[in-house]
C-alpha cells in the first residue's frame, strides 16, 4: 500500500501532466515509478538502457516525442521556508530538489523545470536562469524571486508569459 506522501506526490505529477497536456494540446504522462527508476541509487540502470530509454525515464514526466529537451521534477510539500528566499539564506530542501533535477540532464540543450506545490500556498516553477541564453527571459522576469542562479515564480504566471518560448526550447533543434 502506498504512503500518503507518495500518493500526494503522484497526484501532483498527474496534475502537472494534465496542465501541460491541455496547455500544449499534446500528451504528457507520469514516468512509471517516477524518476527514481534511474535516479539516486538506481544509476546502474543507465548502463543497460538505450539513450531513448534513459530520456523516457528522466525526471517525473514523459514529454511528447517532439520535446526531447524537456525535463521536469515535481515536488508537493506541506511546508516551504519562503522567508529564507527573501533573506538569501541557503535552503537545503530546495538545493536537494535542484540537484536531483540537474542530475538527470543528459544534453546541453535540456531545459528543466522544477514544479513545486506547497499546500495552501500555491503552485510554483523554479528554473536555472542560465538556461535561458537570451535577454528575452532575463529582461522580463518581473514576478518571482531569485535564489542563487535560479528563478522561482508562480506557475500559471510563468506559462502565461513564456508558454511559446519554452516550447521552442524543448523542441527538436
C-alpha positions, 0 to 999 in steps of 0.5 A: 500500500502506498504512503500518503506522501507518495500518493500526494506526490503522484497526484501532483505529477498527474496534475502537472501532466494534465496542465501541460497536456491541455496547455500544449494540446499534446500528451504528457504522462507520469514516468512509471515509478517516477524518476527514481527508476534511474535516479539516486541509487538506481544509476546502474540502470543507465548502463543497460538502457538505450539513450531513448530509454534513459530520456523516457525515464528522466525526471517525473514526466514523459514529454511528447516525442517532439520535446526531447529537451524537456525535463521536469521534477515535481515536488508537493510539500506541506511546508516551504521556508519562503522567508529564507528566499527573501533573506538569501539564506541557503535552503537545503530542501530546495538545493536537494530538489535542484540537484536531483533535477540537474542530475538527470540532464543528459544534453546541453540543450535540456531545459528543466523545470522544477514544479513545486506545490506547497499546500495552501500556498500555491503552485510554483516553477523554479528554473536555472536562469542560465538556461535561458541564453537570451535577454528575452527571459532575463529582461522580463522576469518581473514576478518571482524571486531569485535564489542563487542562479535560479528563478522561482515564480508562480506557475500559471504566471510563468506559462502565461508569459513564456508558454511559446518560448519554452516550447521552442526550447524543448523542441527538436533543434 
